[in-house]
Amino acid sequence: MQYFQMIMALVGVLALVFVLFWLMKKWNKHVAVSDSKNMKILERINLGPDKMLLLVSVCGKCMVLGVTSNHTEKICDLEQTEDELIDVPESNGENPSFKESFKIILGNMKKKK
C-alpha cells in the first residue's frame, strides 16, 4: 500500500509539471518580447533546437537573420519595407506566410543576378 501511494504521488507531480509546462508554452506565445517602436520581429521560423530564421524590421527596413544559441548572423537585407511585406496579397486574401514571403524574396534575388 505504501508503494502505491508513493507511485501515485510521483504520477501526480509529473502530471502537474506537464500541465505547468503546457500552460507556460501557451502563455509565452502572447508575451511581447519588447515594446519598441523601431524594431519588430515580423516572422519567425524554427529550424531546430536553438536555431531559427527571423524576419526583422528595424526602422522600417527589413532583413533576414539566422539565430542560434551561440551566434546571430544577418543573412540578407530586403528591398521591401515592412509595409510592402505585410501588404503582399496571397491568393486566398490573407497575408503570406514566412515560407511564401521567403520564396518570393529569393526569387527576386535570383532574377537580379
N, C-alpha and C positions, 0 to 999 in steps of 0.2 A: 504494500500500500504506500509506503514511503517513497519508493522509486517512481510509482505512478504520479504522485504529487509533484515530485521533482521534475519529471519529464513534462508534465502539463505546465508547470511554471516556466520551463525553458521554451516550450512552444508558444506560450503567451507572450513572453518577452520578445521572441523572434518576430511574432506577428505584429507587435507594437512597433518594433524597429522598421519593419517593412512598410507599415501604414504611414509612419512619420516620414520615411524616405519618399514615398509616393506623394504625400501632401507637399513636401518641400519642393519636389520636382515640378508639380503643378503650379505652385505659387511663384516660383522663380521665373516662370515664363512671363509673368506680368510685372516683374520688378524692372524698373528702368535703370540702366547702368549709370546714366548721368542725365542731368537736365541742361546740357549745353545747347546753346542755340546754333553754334557754328560747326559742331561735329556731331554726326549721326551715323549709326550703323544701319544701313538700309536693308541689307540682306546678310544672311549667314548660312553657310552650309558646312556640316561636319564631314570630314574626310576620314576620320578615325579617332581613336583616343588621343586627346590633346592636339588635334590637327584640324584646322578649319580654314575656309576661304571666307573673307569678309568683303562686302561691297560697302565702302565707306564714303560719306560725303563730308568734306572739310571746306567750309565757306562756299558751298555750292559746287565745288569741283569734286568729281567722283574718281575713285581709284579702287583697285582690287588689291587686297593684302592677303598674304599667306601667313598664318599664325600657328606656331607650335608652342609647346611649353617652354622651350629654350630660345626661340628666335621669332622675330617678326620681320617680314620682307615685303616690300612693295613690288607687286608683280607688274602692274601697268597703270598708267593714268588713262582715264577715259575722256573722250572728247565731249560726251554727253554730260549735261548738267543733271543735277538731282531731279529737277522738274521734268526734263526730257525723258529720263529713265522711268519716272513714275507715270508719265502720260502716254507711254507706248501702248497702243491698244492691242489686245490679244483677240484672237478670233471669236471667243465667246464673250467679249465685253469686259473681262476682268483684267487686272494688271498682270503682266507676265511674271512667271516665277524666276528665281535666280538663274536656274538652268537655262531657261529660254533667253533671258537677257544676256547671259554669258555667251551663248551660241551666236546671238546677233552681233555682239561686240567682237568676238573672234572672227566672224565672217567679214565684218567691216575692216578689221586689221589685215586680213589676208588679201582683200581687194586692193588695199593701198600699196602692197608690196609688188 
